[in-house]
Amino acid sequence: MPSLQKTSAPQDRPQGRSQTVIPTHRDKVAAAGSELIGGPYGRRASFGTGQLTPVRVIALVAIGMFALGMVQKLPCYNWAWFEGITSQYTHACYSDIPHLYEGRGFAAGLVPYFDRLGGDIPFLEYPVLTGLFMEVAAWLTPGGGAMRDQEQAFWLANAGMLMACAAVLAVCVARTHRLRPWDGLLVALAPSIALTATINWDILAVALTAAAILMWSRERPLAFGVLLGLATAAKFYPILLLCPLLMLCWRAGKWREFGTAVLGTAGAWLVVNLPVMLMAPEGWKQFYLFSRDRNVDFGSVWLLVSQRTGDAIPPDRANLYALLLMLVAVAGLAYLAFTAPRRPRFVQLAFLIVAAFVLTNKVYSPQYVLWLVPLAALARPRWRDFLVWQTCEVMYFVGIWMYLAFTNSGAAKQGLPVDGYQFAIVLHLLGTLYLCVMVVRDILTPETDPVRQDGADDPSGGVLDGAEDVFAAGRAARPARPAAPAEDEGLLVEWGTPGERIPRG
């Protein structure tokens, strides 16, 4: 029977697994960046012993960054959403939220999914839990007065609720890896969150997904399933996490826990969706019809191909191509899951499958980067790689608004032309692929995984953490042999020894 391997710490490091990992001790970029706030964490530092715990610091930083993102939207809040065609693009502060207040019937008091809208979209085209979130914000929006004032108030109400989601997201990431709370700073300080969190409502699903992963790490599969079901009721992509979980539970023989997670997911999704599905079936299925029939749109590789070749790709063909590529990606993940010399960590495969969906989907809205931020922070907690990827995403964020300014500026043609926007798409694709390559490298050579270099197995894996394999293939099923030390860390991987677990307190 194949068994796990563990990574042992070198002699000059503190022995034992009870010490919090300090990024400025292990990460050169984190150490250099810490000079802005006084330098690397010293031996006399007192974080975690008083009121200023790592999780509280991270929550405050996340709220502060979110507030900065709201400030970045001020030109639009004050006037650019309401005056001129291109102003909201040239100031890079566009948001769907104020425009949909009237456009989706909230200003008129229409009930989502039940009341028909005018125009090309007959019903609200968002999943049910997101629709409920939008409705609650509409209840909090004062009626009467100018429509402009109501739309501003609607955006503020949503921003306040989304800020709470951002804080929950950062706290969940900080608590998922018990001995690595400071990895939550990757999420709290991510520029893409500040820039995109109030464009749409995606961060609701992202926060629920992060909470689900936290529950799985605490060996609570039912709570994981319930939260994942709620996340899927807010956005489609979270359901993808069940695919890598199936593979890993198969390799570890954890069928009971996986079944519990699936039942929790299905039950929570049905509790949210079934009432609307039964009482307003036409409105309920609008999200799925809209997703199926939507044309190839901004940011996708399919738009890049269409623009370069001059041949538009119909929605049905784009759906087929995306499905085929996702099947190839799933096959690749299965190969990694069953043949890697050491069972991959849950969040590594979770990041890869969501990244594959992002890369192959027929649309990439700027806020979709939120889906990957917490998974990237947990899968590859290295500041250099995270910042390389974030830089590409920020450049894409600027690129799409400048491109929309160009296409909507008429004869003036002010903004980013088509070739420039295509370069921004390529940057987004390459940045995401770069991070995928780094995660795959960590899976194939576990001694390079920053999480496992500290002696951990799978701190987000819950029941998978330290579990022995019951099924493996390829070289994972063959007798193991010693590996060479990692050049950058001087670590030695001891193959064939049981994985060590962190006590569940």
C-alpha positions as CSV (number, residue, x, y, z in Angstrom):
1,M,0.0,0.0,0.0
2,P,1.5,3.4,-0.9
3,S,2.0,5.7,2.0
4,L,2.5,9.3,2.6
5,Q,5.8,11.1,2.9
6,K,6.7,14.0,5.2
7,T,9.0,16.8,4.8
8,S,11.5,17.2,7.7
9,A,12.8,20.6,8.9
10,P,16.5,21.2,8.8
11,Q,18.4,21.2,12.1
12,D,18.7,25.0,12.3
13,R,14.9,25.4,12.4
14,P,12.7,25.1,15.5
15,Q,11.6,21.5,15.9
16,G,8.0,20.6,16.4
17,R,4.8,21.6,14.6
18,S,3.3,24.0,17.2
19,Q,5.1,27.2,16.0
20,T,3.4,29.7,13.8
21,V,5.1,30.1,10.4
22,I,6.4,33.7,9.9
23,P,6.5,34.7,6.2
24,T,9.3,37.2,6.7
25,H,11.5,34.3,8.0
26,R,10.8,32.2,4.9
27,D,9.9,34.5,2.0
28,K,12.5,37.0,0.7
29,V,9.8,39.2,-0.9
30,A,7.8,39.3,2.3
31,A,10.9,40.2,4.2
32,A,11.7,43.0,1.8
33,G,8.2,44.3,1.8
34,S,8.1,44.3,5.6
35,E,10.6,47.1,5.6
36,L,7.7,49.5,4.9
37,I,6.3,48.7,8.4
38,G,9.5,48.3,10.4
39,G,11.2,45.3,9.0
40,P,10.9,41.5,9.4
41,Y,9.1,39.9,12.4
42,G,11.6,39.8,15.2
43,R,12.0,37.5,18.2
44,R,10.7,40.2,20.6
45,A,7.5,40.7,18.6
46,S,4.3,40.1,20.5
47,F,1.7,39.4,17.8
48,G,-0.7,36.7,18.9
49,T,-0.2,37.2,22.6
50,G,-2.5,40.2,23.1
51,Q,-5.4,41.8,21.3
52,L,-3.6,42.2,18.1
53,T,-3.7,38.6,16.9
54,P,-2.8,37.7,13.3
55,V,-6.4,37.0,12.3
56,R,-7.6,40.4,13.7
57,V,-4.8,42.2,11.9
58,I,-5.6,40.5,8.6
59,A,-9.3,41.3,9.0
60,L,-8.5,45.0,9.7
61,V,-6.2,45.1,6.7
62,A,-8.9,43.5,4.5
63,I,-11.4,46.1,5.5
64,G,-8.9,48.9,4.9
65,M,-8.1,47.6,1.4
66,F,-11.8,47.3,0.6
67,A,-12.3,50.8,1.8
68,L,-9.5,52.0,-0.5
69,G,-11.3,50.2,-3.4
70,M,-14.4,52.2,-2.6
71,V,-12.4,55.4,-2.7
72,Q,-11.2,54.3,-6.1
73,K,-14.8,54.2,-7.2
74,L,-15.5,57.8,-6.1
75,P,-15.3,59.5,-9.5
76,C,-18.0,57.1,-10.7
77,Y,-20.1,57.4,-7.5
78,N,-20.0,61.2,-7.8
79,W,-20.8,61.5,-11.5
80,A,-19.2,59.2,-14.0
81,W,-21.9,56.4,-13.7
82,F,-24.5,59.0,-14.7
83,E,-22.8,61.4,-17.1
84,G,-21.2,60.6,-20.4
85,I,-20.7,57.2,-22.1
86,T,-17.0,56.7,-21.5
87,S,-16.3,58.5,-18.2
88,Q,-16.8,55.4,-16.1
89,Y,-14.3,53.5,-18.3
90,T,-11.6,56.2,-18.5
91,H,-11.7,56.4,-14.7
92,A,-11.6,52.6,-14.4
93,C,-14.4,52.6,-11.8
94,Y,-17.3,50.9,-13.6
95,S,-19.7,48.8,-11.6
96,D,-22.8,46.7,-12.6
97,I,-24.5,47.4,-9.3
98,P,-25.9,50.9,-9.7
99,H,-26.9,50.2,-13.3
100,L,-28.9,47.1,-12.4
101,Y,-30.9,48.8,-9.7
102,E,-33.2,50.2,-12.3
103,G,-32.3,47.8,-15.1
104,R,-33.4,44.7,-13.1
105,G,-36.5,46.2,-11.6
106,F,-35.4,46.8,-8.0
107,A,-36.2,50.5,-8.3
108,A,-39.8,49.6,-9.3
109,G,-40.2,47.1,-6.5
110,L,-40.3,44.0,-8.8
111,V,-39.6,40.6,-7.1
112,P,-36.7,38.8,-8.7
113,Y,-37.6,35.6,-10.7
114,F,-41.3,36.2,-10.2
115,D,-41.9,39.5,-11.9
116,R,-41.1,39.8,-15.6
117,L,-38.7,42.5,-16.8
118,G,-38.8,44.5,-20.0
119,G,-36.1,44.2,-22.6
120,D,-34.1,41.3,-23.9
121,I,-33.6,39.6,-20.5
122,P,-37.1,38.7,-19.2
123,F,-36.0,37.8,-15.6
124,L,-33.1,38.4,-13.3
125,E,-30.1,36.4,-14.7
126,Y,-28.3,35.7,-11.4
127,P,-28.4,32.6,-9.2
128,V,-31.0,32.6,-6.4
129,L,-28.8,33.4,-3.4
130,T,-27.2,36.3,-5.3
131,G,-30.7,37.5,-6.2
132,L,-31.7,37.4,-2.5
133,F,-28.5,39.4,-1.6
134,M,-29.5,42.0,-4.2
135,E,-33.0,42.1,-2.9
136,V,-31.9,42.7,0.7
137,A,-29.7,45.6,-0.5
138,A,-32.8,47.0,-2.3
139,W,-34.7,46.8,0.9
140,L,-32.0,48.8,2.6
141,T,-32.1,51.5,-0.2
142,P,-34.3,54.5,0.6
143,G,-37.0,55.0,-2.0
144,G,-38.1,58.3,-3.4
145,G,-36.0,61.1,-4.7
146,A,-34.0,61.2,-7.8
147,M,-33.0,57.9,-9.4
148,R,-29.3,58.9,-9.3
149,D,-29.6,59.2,-5.5
150,Q,-31.3,55.8,-5.2
151,E,-28.6,54.2,-7.3
152,Q,-25.9,55.7,-5.2
153,A,-27.6,54.4,-2.1
154,F,-28.0,51.0,-3.6
155,W,-24.3,50.8,-4.4
156,L,-23.5,51.8,-0.8
157,A,-25.8,49.3,0.7
158,N,-24.2,46.5,-1.5
159,A,-20.7,47.8,-0.7
160,G,-21.4,47.5,3.0
161,M,-22.6,44.0,2.7
162,L,-19.8,43.0,0.4
163,M,-17.2,44.5,2.8
164,A,-18.5,42.1,5.4
165,C,-18.0,39.3,2.9
166,A,-14.4,40.5,2.2
167,A,-13.6,40.4,6.0
168,V,-15.1,36.9,6.3
169,L,-13.0,35.8,3.3
170,A,-9.8,37.0,4.7
171,V,-10.5,35.5,8.2
172,C,-11.4,32.1,6.7
173,V,-8.2,32.0,4.7
174,A,-6.1,33.1,7.7
175,R,-7.6,30.3,9.8
176,T,-7.5,27.5,7.3
177,H,-3.8,26.6,7.7
178,R,-3.5,26.7,11.5
179,L,0.2,27.4,11.6
180,R,0.2,29.8,8.6
181,P,-2.3,32.6,9.5
182,W,-0.2,35.3,7.9
183,D,-0.9,33.7,4.5
184,G,-4.2,35.5,4.8
185,L,-2.4,38.8,4.1
186,L,-2.1,37.6,0.5
187,V,-5.9,37.9,0.3
188,A,-6.2,41.0,2.5
189,L,-3.6,43.0,0.5
190,A,-4.6,41.6,-3.0
191,P,-5.0,44.7,-5.3
192,S,-7.5,42.8,-7.4
193,I,-9.9,42.5,-4.5
194,A,-9.8,46.2,-3.8
195,L,-10.4,47.0,-7.5
196,T,-13.1,44.4,-8.4
197,A,-15.0,43.6,-5.2
198,T,-17.8,46.1,-5.9
199,I,-18.1,45.6,-9.6
200,N,-20.5,42.7,-9.1
201,W,-21.6,40.3,-6.3
202,D,-19.0,37.5,-6.8
203,I,-17.3,38.0,-3.5
204,L,-20.4,36.6,-1.7
205,A,-19.8,33.2,-3.4
206,V,-16.0,33.5,-2.8
207,A,-16.5,34.1,0.9
208,L,-18.9,31.1,1.3
209,T,-16.4,29.0,-0.6
210,A,-13.5,30.0,1.7
211,A,-15.7,29.3,4.7
212,A,-16.5,25.8,3.2
213,I,-12.7,25.1,2.8
214,L,-12.2,26.2,6.4
215,M,-14.8,23.7,7.6
216,W,-13.3,20.9,5.6
217,S,-9.9,21.7,7.1
218,R,-11.6,21.2,10.6
219,E,-12.9,17.8,9.6
220,R,-16.5,18.9,9.3
221,P,-17.6,17.5,6.0
222,L,-21.3,18.3,6.5
223,A,-20.7,21.9,7.3
224,F,-18.3,22.0,4.3
225,G,-21.1,20.7,2.1
226,V,-23.7,23.1,3.3
227,L,-21.5,26.1,2.8
228,L,-20.4,24.8,-0.6
229,G,-24.0,24.3,-1.6
230,L,-24.8,27.9,-0.5
231,A,-21.8,29.1,-2.5
232,T,-23.1,27.3,-5.6
233,A,-26.5,28.9,-5.1
234,A,-24.7,32.2,-5.4
235,K,-22.4,31.3,-8.3
236,F,-21.8,28.2,-10.4
237,Y,-18.0,27.7,-10.0
238,P,-17.8,26.4,-6.4
239,I,-19.4,23.1,-7.3
240,L,-16.2,22.4,-9.2
241,L,-14.4,21.8,-5.9
242,L,-16.2,18.5,-5.5
243,C,-14.3,17.1,-8.5
244,P,-10.8,17.2,-6.9
245,L,-12.2,16.3,-3.5
246,L,-13.6,13.1,-5.1
247,M,-10.1,12.3,-6.5
248,L,-8.4,12.8,-3.2
249,C,-10.9,11.0,-1.1
250,W,-10.7,8.1,-3.6
251,R,-6.9,8.0,-3.2
252,A,-7.2,8.1,0.7
253,G,-10.3,5.9,0.9
254,K,-12.4,8.6,2.6
255,W,-15.7,7.7,0.9
256,R,-18.0,8.4,3.9
257,E,-16.7,11.9,4.4
258,F,-17.0,12.6,0.7
259,G,-20.6,11.3,0.6
260,T,-21.5,13.5,3.6
261,A,-20.0,16.5,1.8
262,V,-22.0,15.8,-1.4
263,L,-25.2,15.3,0.5
264,G,-24.7,18.6,2.4
265,T,-24.0,20.4,-0.9
266,A,-27.0,19.1,-2.6
267,G,-29.3,19.7,0.4
268,A,-28.2,23.3,0.9
269,W,-28.5,24.1,-2.8
270,L,-32.0,22.6,-2.9
271,V,-33.2,24.5,0.2
272,V,-32.3,27.8,-1.5
273,N,-33.3,26.9,-5.1
274,L,-36.3,24.6,-4.7
275,P,-38.9,27.2,-3.6
276,V,-38.1,29.5,-6.6
277,M,-37.7,26.5,-8.9
278,L,-41.3,25.3,-8.1
279,M,-43.0,28.7,-7.8
280,A,-41.2,30.6,-10.6
281,P,-39.6,28.1,-12.9
282,E,-39.2,30.5,-15.8
283,G,-37.4,33.0,-13.7
284,W,-35.3,30.4,-11.9
285,K,-33.9,29.0,-15.1
286,Q,-33.0,32.4,-16.6
287,F,-29.5,32.2,-15.1
288,Y,-28.8,28.9,-16.8
289,L,-30.3,30.0,-20.1
290,F,-28.3,33.2,-20.1
291,S,-25.1,31.3,-19.3
292,R,-25.8,28.9,-22.2
293,D,-26.8,31.4,-24.8
294,R,-24.3,34.2,-23.9
295,N,-22.0,35.1,-26.7
296,V,-18.2,34.9,-26.6
297,D,-17.4,37.9,-24.5
298,F,-14.6,40.0,-22.9
299,G,-11.4,38.6,-21.6
300,S,-11.8,35.0,-22.9
301,V,-9.4,33.1,-25.1
302,W,-12.3,32.6,-27.5
303,L,-12.7,36.4,-28.0
304,L,-9.0,36.6,-28.7
305,V,-9.3,33.9,-31.3
306,S,-12.4,35.5,-32.8
307,Q,-10.7,38.9,-33.1
308,R,-7.5,37.6,-34.5
309,T,-9.2,35.4,-37.1
310,G,-12.1,37.6,-37.9
311,D,-14.5,34.7,-37.5
312,A,-17.1,34.9,-34.7
313,I,-17.4,31.7,-32.6
314,P,-21.1,31.0,-32.0
315,P,-22.2,30.3,-28.3
316,D,-23.0,26.6,-28.9
317,R,-19.6,26.0,-30.4
318,A,-17.8,27.9,-27.7
319,N,-19.7,25.9,-25.1
320,L,-18.6,22.7,-26.8
321,Y,-14.9,23.8,-27.0
322,A,-14.9,24.9,-23.4
323,L,-16.5,21.6,-22.3
324,L,-13.9,19.6,-24.2
325,L,-11.0,21.5,-22.7
326,M,-12.5,21.2,-19.2
327,L,-12.7,17.4,-19.7
328,V,-9.0,17.4,-20.7
329,A,-8.2,19.5,-17.6
330,V,-10.1,17.1,-15.3
331,A,-8.3,14.2,-16.9
332,G,-5.0,16.0,-16.2
333,L,-6.0,16.6,-12.6
334,A,-7.0,13.0,-12.1
335,Y,-3.5,12.0,-13.4
336,L,-1.9,14.3,-10.8
337,A,-4.2,13.2,-8.0
338,F,-3.5,9.5,-8.5
339,T,0.1,9.4,-9.7
340,A,1.8,12.3,-7.8
341,P,4.5,10.9,-5.5
342,R,2.7,12.4,-2.6
343,R,-1.1,13.0,-2.5
344,P,-1.7,16.6,-3.6
345,R,-3.1,19.1,-1.1
346,F,-6.8,19.8,-1.5
347,V,-6.4,23.5,-2.3
348,Q,-3.8,22.8,-4.9
349,L,-6.2,20.8,-7.0
350,A,-9.1,23.2,-6.2
351,F,-7.1,26.1,-7.5
352,L,-6.1,24.2,-10.7
353,I,-9.7,23.2,-11.5
354,V,-11.1,26.7,-11.0
355,A,-8.2,28.2,-13.0
356,A,-9.0,25.7,-15.8
357,F,-12.6,26.9,-15.8
358,V,-11.5,30.6,-15.8
359,L,-9.1,30.0,-18.7
360,T,-11.6,28.0,-20.9
361,N,-14.8,29.9,-20.1
362,K,-16.3,32.0,-22.9
363,V,-16.2,35.1,-20.8
364,Y,-13.8,36.5,-18.2
365,S,-15.3,39.5,-16.4
366,P,-12.7,41.4,-14.3
367,Q,-14.3,40.3,-11.0
368,Y,-13.8,36.6,-11.8
369,V,-10.2,37.0,-10.5
370,L,-11.9,36.9,-7.0
371,W,-12.6,33.3,-7.5
372,L,-8.9,32.4,-7.6
373,V,-7.5,34.8,-4.9
374,P,-8.1,32.7,-1.8
375,L,-7.3,29.4,-3.6
376,A,-4.0,30.9,-4.9
377,A,-3.1,32.2,-1.4
378,L,-3.6,28.7,0.1
379,A,-2.2,26.7,-2.8
380,R,1.0,28.7,-3.5
381,P,1.7,31.1,-0.5
382,R,4.7,32.7,-2.1
383,W,4.6,36.5,-2.4
384,R,6.7,36.6,-5.6
385,D,4.5,34.3,-7.6
386,F,1.3,35.8,-6.1
387,L,2.4,39.4,-7.0
388,V,3.4,38.4,-10.6
389,W,0.0,37.0,-11.1
390,Q,-1.7,40.0,-9.5
391,T,0.3,42.4,-11.6
392,C,-1.0,40.7,-14.8
393,E,-4.6,40.9,-13.4
394,V,-4.3,44.6,-12.6
395,M,-3.0,45.3,-16.1
396,Y,-6.0,43.4,-17.5
397,F,-8.3,45.4,-15.2
398,V,-7.0,48.6,-16.7
399,G,-6.9,47.2,-20.2
400,I,-10.6,46.2,-20.4
401,W,-11.8,49.6,-19.3
402,M,-9.5,51.5,-21.6
403,Y,-10.7,49.2,-24.4
404,L,-14.3,49.9,-23.6
405,A,-13.5,53.6,-23.6
406,F,-12.0,53.2,-27.1
407,T,-14.9,51.3,-28.5
408,N,-17.5,53.7,-27.0
409,S,-15.7,57.0,-27.9
410,G,-16.9,57.2,-31.4
411,A,-14.7,59.0,-33.9
412,A,-12.4,60.3,-31.2
413,K,-11.1,56.7,-30.5
414,Q,-9.6,57.6,-27.2
415,G,-8.4,54.6,-25.1
416,L,-6.8,51.2,-25.8
417,P,-7.2,49.9,-29.4
418,V,-8.0,46.2,-30.2
419,D,-4.3,45.1,-30.3
420,G,-3.6,46.6,-26.9
421,Y,-6.6,44.9,-25.4
422,Q,-5.6,41.6,-26.9
423,F,-2.2,42.0,-25.2
424,A,-4.0,42.6,-21.9
425,I,-5.9,39.3,-22.4
426,V,-2.7,37.5,-23.1
427,L,-1.2,38.9,-19.9
428,H,-4.2,37.6,-18.0
429,L,-3.9,34.2,-19.5
430,L,-0.1,34.0,-19.0
431,G,-0.3,35.2,-15.4
432,T,-2.8,32.5,-14.5
433,L,-0.9,29.8,-16.4
434,Y,2.3,30.8,-14.6
435,L,0.7,30.3,-11.2
436,C,-0.8,26.9,-12.4
437,V,2.7,25.8,-13.5
438,M,4.1,26.7,-10.1
439,V,1.3,24.7,-8.3
440,V,1.8,21.7,-10.6
441,R,5.6,21.8,-9.9
442,D,4.8,21.7,-6.2
443,I,2.6,18.7,-6.6
444,L,5.2,16.8,-8.7
445,T,8.1,17.8,-6.4
446,P,6.6,18.2,-2.9
447,E,9.9,19.5,-1.5
448,T,9.3,22.8,-3.3
449,D,5.8,23.2,-1.8
450,P,6.1,26.1,0.7
451,V,3.4,24.6,3.0
452,R,5.0,21.2,3.1
453,Q,8.5,22.5,3.7
454,D,7.4,23.1,7.2
455,G,6.7,19.5,7.8
456,A,2.9,19.7,7.1
457,D,1.0,17.2,5.0
458,D,-2.3,18.9,4.0
459,P,-3.4,21.4,6.6
460,S,-6.5,22.3,4.6
461,G,-7.3,18.6,3.9
462,G,-9.2,17.8,7.0
463,V,-9.6,14.0,7.1
464,L,-7.1,13.8,4.3
465,D,-4.3,15.4,6.4
466,G,-1.9,12.6,7.2
467,A,-4.1,9.8,5.9
468,E,-2.5,6.8,4.2
469,D,-3.2,6.1,0.6
470,V,-5.4,3.2,-0.3
471,F,-5.3,3.7,-4.1
472,A,-2.6,5.2,-6.3
473,A,-1.2,4.7,-9.8
474,G,2.0,5.2,-11.7
475,R,5.1,6.0,-9.7
476,A,2.9,6.7,-6.6
477,A,2.1,3.0,-6.5
478,R,5.7,1.9,-6.8
479,P,8.2,1.7,-3.8
480,A,9.5,5.1,-3.0
481,R,13.1,6.2,-2.8
482,P,14.9,9.1,-1.2
483,A,14.7,12.4,-3.0
484,A,17.4,15.0,-3.4
485,P,17.4,18.0,-1.1
486,A,15.6,21.1,-2.3
487,E,18.3,23.6,-3.4
488,D,16.6,26.7,-2.2
489,E,15.6,25.5,1.3
490,G,18.0,22.6,2.0
491,L,15.1,20.3,2.9
492,L,15.1,16.5,2.7
493,V,12.0,14.7,1.8
494,E,11.7,11.4,3.7
495,W,9.7,9.1,1.4
496,G,7.7,6.2,2.8
497,T,7.1,7.6,6.4
498,P,3.6,8.4,7.7
499,G,2.4,11.9,7.4
500,E,2.3,13.9,10.6
501,R,-0.9,15.7,11.7
502,I,-1.5,18.9,13.5
503,P,-3.6,18.2,16.7
504,R,-7.2,19.3,16.2
505,G,-7.8,21.7,19.0
